[in-house]
Amino acid sequence: MQYLTSITQADKENVYINNNSKPFIVLCDDLNDYVCKYNKSSSTAFRLFNEYISASFLKLWQLNVPDFCFINVKREHIPQDLGFPYYFFDVPCFGSLFNRNFKEVDNFFSGFKYADSHKFQSIADYFKIALFDIWLANDDRHPGNYNLLIDTEQNNKLIPIDHEAVFNTSNLHLGLYPISYEASILSSEIVHRMLKNYASNQQFVNNLENYLYLCVKVCLENLDNILYNSPNEWNIDKQKIKELLIQHIFNKEWSLICWKTFREFLQIRLNN
């Protein structure tokens, strides 16, 4: 994993005030802008770890996730007048490559009609992201908060973002339970209005089941390397996390539960 360092002060105008985590755009020493998330805790950086492991898994699921890295933000580059304590930046931040072509998905979907669906190239990815969220118990991607971007320069590809709330909002140590229908993007009207032909296609659904099991297998094979590359400064007990992940997401029973949940959500949406 790449470690970068900030080279200029972040402007107040580049802080996402409406986002609960208030990430900001920072220019780094590779001369690229990154959306930077920092550790609000004075101890273990679980939320940064959630972002990192989710992005790592998304890449292995062959979904579109921005390039990511770890960023050391210098004190003089912290956005001023926002009251950010310096200790937020005592450990490396998590950075996602910023792209000006990425747009919020909400307006895109609200103006989209079924007749225009041929222009939308991410139909299959929409379902894959929904399945990914069920697998990682992501409570925070739903029709009220899609946490998806659209790449307007690349065939309107979907870009999943913001994964602080995976593992039932950082509760992996308590065991996982399936997210609710309302907490899934499968509950969106867009599924019925624009994606019905895909959702009702049995071969497409069968392919998704095989895709789930293959992706889980690949993620498990890469787990040691992913954990090894996470910053030690985040104070994550990597061996304990590995044991919890193997116990809760890398077992056959959980995969079966995830697939059953996905099928149930699809059926509910299509019946409405």
Protein Blocks (a to p, Z undefined) as FASTA:
>chain_A
ZZdddfbdcdfklpcfklmklpaddddfkopacdddddfbfbdcfklmmmmmmmmmmmmn
opacdddddddddfklgcghklpafklmmpccddddddfkbccfklmmmmpcfklmmmpc
klmmmmmmmmmmmmnopakbcfklnopacdfkngoiacdehjklgghioilmnopadddf
klpcklpmklmmmmmmmmmmmklmmmmmmmmmmmmmmmmmmmmmmmmmpcfklopafklm
mmmmmmmmmcfklmmmmmmmmmmmmmmmmmZZ
